[in-house]
Each structure stands twice: as C-alpha cells, then as structure tokens.
Amino acid sequence: MKFAVTLGSAVIAAFAFAIATPAVAGAQPSNCHDSYTPCLPVVSDVDCEGGSGNGPVYTGRVTVIGPDDYGLDRDGDGIGCE
C-alpha cells in the first residue's frame, strides 16, 4: 500500500510539473516577426547594421521567410543584410 501511495504522489507531482512548465518547442517567441530568422522583434522598423537606416533596431544577416516588411532583402534572394 505504501508503494501505491508513493507512486500516486509521484504521478501527481509529474502531472503538476508538466502543467506548470511552458512548452519548449522549436517555435519562435511571440514577440518575433514571423518573416525573419533568426528572431527579429516586432517593432516599427529594423535596419541592417552599418547601413544608412535610422533603426530603432539593427541586425546582421537574416533569412527572409515571408513578406519583407522591414525591407532588409533588397535583391529578393531570401537573405537580408548581406
């Protein structure tokens, strides 16, 4: 009987941990723009580092996987800030 109680407690503890722990899938955090990888924040504008843009955020090379809302892929080849 003691084993059943201990086992039951362990199952309850594991279930509680699973509920309280956020899922860590390969998805980007919700504050990332869906069109760029690695993550770029959702802000008014992002510009390439070393370019003539006025920010407020600057980035290095990124892959563009959706609409290029920030205009980082000038030649349309899927690579921004190259």
C-alpha positions in Angstrom: 0.0 0.0 0.0 2.9 2.4 0.8 4.3 1.8 -2.7 0.9 2.7 -4.3 0.7 5.9 -2.3 4.3 6.9 -3.2 3.7 6.0 -6.9 0.5 8.0 -6.9 2.2 11.0 -5.3 4.9 10.8 -8.0 2.4 10.7 -10.8 0.6 13.7 -9.3 3.8 15.7 -8.9 4.9 14.9 -12.5 1.5 15.9 -13.9 1.7 19.2 -11.9 5.2 19.9 -13.3 4.0 19.2 -16.8 1.1 21.7 -16.4 3.3 24.4 -14.8 6.2 24.1 -17.3 5.8 26.0 -20.5 6.2 24.0 -23.7 9.6 24.5 -25.4 9.0 23.7 -29.0 11.1 25.0 -31.8 8.7 27.9 -32.3 9.9 31.5 -32.0 8.7 33.6 -29.1 5.6 35.5 -29.8 7.5 38.8 -29.9 9.4 37.7 -33.0 8.4 38.8 -36.5 7.2 35.7 -38.5 9.1 36.7 -41.7 12.7 36.5 -40.3 15.1 34.0 -38.9 16.8 34.4 -36.5 14.2 36.2 -34.5 13.7 39.9 -35.2 11.5 41.9 -32.8 8.1 43.3 -33.9 8.9 47.0 -33.8 8.3 50.0 -36.1 11.5 49.4 -38.1 14.6 47.2 -38.3 17.7 48.2 -40.4 20.9 46.5 -41.3 23.9 47.1 -39.1 26.3 49.5 -40.7 23.7 50.8 -43.2 22.1 54.2 -43.5 18.9 53.3 -41.6 17.7 55.0 -38.5 16.6 52.0 -36.5 15.4 51.8 -33.8 16.7 48.2 -34.1 19.7 47.0 -36.2 20.5 43.5 -37.3 23.1 41.5 -39.2 22.4 38.8 -41.8 18.9 37.2 -41.7 16.9 34.8 -43.7 13.7 36.2 -45.1 10.9 33.6 -45.0 7.9 35.7 -45.5 6.9 39.2 -46.5 10.0 41.5 -46.1 8.2 44.1 -44.0 11.5 45.7 -42.9 13.0 45.9 -46.4 16.1 44.0 -45.5 16.3 41.9 -48.6 16.9 44.4 -51.4 17.8 41.9 -54.1 14.9 39.5 -53.3 17.1 36.4 -52.9 15.8 35.5 -49.4 18.9 36.8 -47.5 18.7 40.1 -45.7 21.5 42.4 -44.7 24.1 40.6 -46.9 
